[in-house]
Amino acid sequence: METTYPTPTSFWHKNKDIFIEIIAFFFILLFVYAAFNKLLDGHKFYDNIRNSPIMGGRTVASLASWFVPMAEIIIAFFISWRRTRIKGFYAALGLLLLFTTYVVGILFFSPYLPCSCGGVISQLTWNQHLIFNIVCILLAVWGIVLSYRPRKPNTIPEDTAPYEYQ
């Protein structure tokens, strides 16, 4: 009698839907929390962007203070529905890459470190914020990989195939 042992991939394959749901729930909470925090304390978010050593200025602050929270809410909605979830994960990845680029710019190219974000994340240092963003990027990539569903081959049923002349 031969004993078979589960392969490591079978664990991921069996539970991938659970992992996708956990990642989706995390991003929904993160983006909704961050968006409403920015909208409720909008003037502080506007001032932080306006006084940023990298992106300072009224025009950028005016646009970003509305665009960023709205983008976060839209991404959360996309991730909420299974049909649009992978698009939401891609959008989350894009936004996180932008945030991470900003944090790297502040850490390595800024003459001074401005005030950080609001809410719970404000308790993080800029270095910790960078690590948090990298972990979130990895989670978004993991969500994309787990959500990937190979397309079914485009087959034509025999009764609808074009007639071949001999």
C-alpha positions in Angstrom: 0.0 0.0 0.0 1.5 3.2 -1.1 1.1 6.4 1.0 0.7 9.7 -0.8 1.6 12.9 0.9 0.0 16.2 0.1 2.2 18.5 -2.0 2.8 22.0 -0.9 1.0 23.3 -3.9 -2.2 21.3 -3.1 -2.5 23.4 0.1 -2.4 26.7 -1.8 -4.6 25.3 -4.6 -7.3 24.0 -2.1 -7.3 27.2 -0.1 -6.6 29.9 -2.7 -10.2 31.2 -2.6 -9.8 31.8 1.2 -6.5 33.6 0.7 -8.1 35.7 -2.1 -10.9 36.7 0.2 -8.5 37.5 3.1 -6.4 39.7 0.8 -9.5 41.4 -0.6 -10.9 42.1 2.9 -7.5 43.6 3.9 -7.4 45.9 1.0 -11.1 46.9 1.3 -10.5 47.8 4.9 -7.2 49.6 4.2 -8.5 51.7 1.3 -11.9 52.6 2.8 -10.2 53.5 6.1 -7.5 55.6 4.4 -10.0 57.3 2.0 -12.4 58.3 4.8 -9.6 59.4 7.0 -8.3 61.7 4.2 -11.8 63.0 3.4 -12.8 63.6 7.1 -9.5 65.4 7.8 -9.2 66.8 4.3 -7.5 70.1 5.2 -4.7 68.3 7.0 -4.2 65.9 4.0 -4.3 68.9 1.6 -1.7 70.8 3.8 0.6 67.8 3.9 0.6 67.5 0.1 1.0 71.2 -0.4 3.9 71.4 2.0 5.5 68.3 0.7 9.1 68.8 -0.4 8.5 66.6 -3.5 5.0 67.3 -4.6 4.3 70.7 -3.1 2.0 73.3 -4.6 -1.6 74.2 -4.5 -2.6 72.7 -7.8 -1.1 69.3 -7.0 -2.5 69.4 -3.5 -6.0 70.3 -4.8 -6.0 67.5 -7.3 -4.5 64.9 -5.1 -6.6 65.7 -2.0 -9.7 64.6 -4.0 -8.2 62.1 -6.5 -6.4 59.9 -3.9 -9.4 59.3 -1.6 -11.7 58.8 -4.6 -9.3 56.4 -6.2 -9.1 54.4 -2.9 -12.8 54.2 -2.6 -13.2 53.1 -6.3 -10.5 50.4 -5.8 -12.2 49.1 -2.7 -15.4 48.8 -4.7 -13.6 47.0 -7.5 -12.1 44.5 -5.0 -15.5 44.0 -3.4 -16.9 42.2 -6.4 -15.5 39.0 -7.7 -16.0 40.0 -11.3 -13.9 43.1 -11.0 -11.6 41.9 -8.2 -8.5 41.2 -10.3 -8.8 44.7 -11.9 -9.1 46.1 -8.3 -5.9 44.2 -7.3 -4.1 45.7 -10.3 -5.4 49.2 -9.4 -4.3 48.7 -5.8 -0.9 47.6 -7.0 -0.6 50.7 -9.2 -1.7 53.0 -6.4 0.6 51.3 -3.9 3.5 51.6 -6.3 2.8 55.4 -6.5 2.7 55.7 -2.8 5.9 53.7 -2.4 7.6 55.9 -5.0 6.6 58.9 -3.0 7.8 57.4 0.3 11.2 56.5 -1.3 11.4 60.0 -2.7 10.8 61.5 0.8 13.3 59.1 2.4 16.1 59.4 0.0 15.7 62.7 -1.9 13.9 65.1 0.4 15.8 67.7 2.3 13.5 67.1 5.3 10.9 64.6 6.4 7.4 66.1 6.4 4.5 65.0 8.6 3.2 61.6 7.7 -0.2 60.4 6.9 -3.2 60.5 9.2 -4.9 57.8 11.2 -3.1 54.7 12.4 -0.5 54.8 9.8 0.7 58.2 11.2 2.2 56.2 14.0 4.7 54.6 11.6 8.0 56.1 10.9 8.8 56.8 7.2 11.0 53.6 7.1 8.2 51.6 8.7 5.8 53.1 6.2 8.1 51.9 3.3 8.1 48.4 4.7 4.3 48.5 5.1 3.9 49.6 1.5 6.3 46.9 0.3 4.3 44.2 2.2 1.1 45.6 0.7 2.6 45.5 -2.8 3.5 41.8 -2.2 0.0 41.1 -1.1 -1.5 42.8 -4.2 0.8 40.7 -6.4 -0.2 37.6 -4.5 -3.8 38.5 -4.9 -3.3 38.9 -8.6 -1.5 35.6 -8.9 -4.1 33.7 -6.9 -6.9 35.3 -8.8 -5.6 34.4 -12.2 -7.9 32.1 -14.0 -6.6 30.7 -17.3 -8.9 31.3 -20.2 -10.7 28.4 -21.7 -9.5 27.6 -25.2 -11.7 29.1 -27.9 -13.3 26.0 -29.3 -15.9 25.9 -32.0 -18.5 23.2 -31.7 -18.4 20.8 -34.6 -21.9 21.6 -35.8 -21.0 25.3 -36.2 -17.6 24.7 -37.8 -17.3 25.9 -41.4 -17.9 23.2 -44.0 -14.8 22.0 -45.8 -14.9 21.2 -49.5 -12.9 18.2 -50.6 
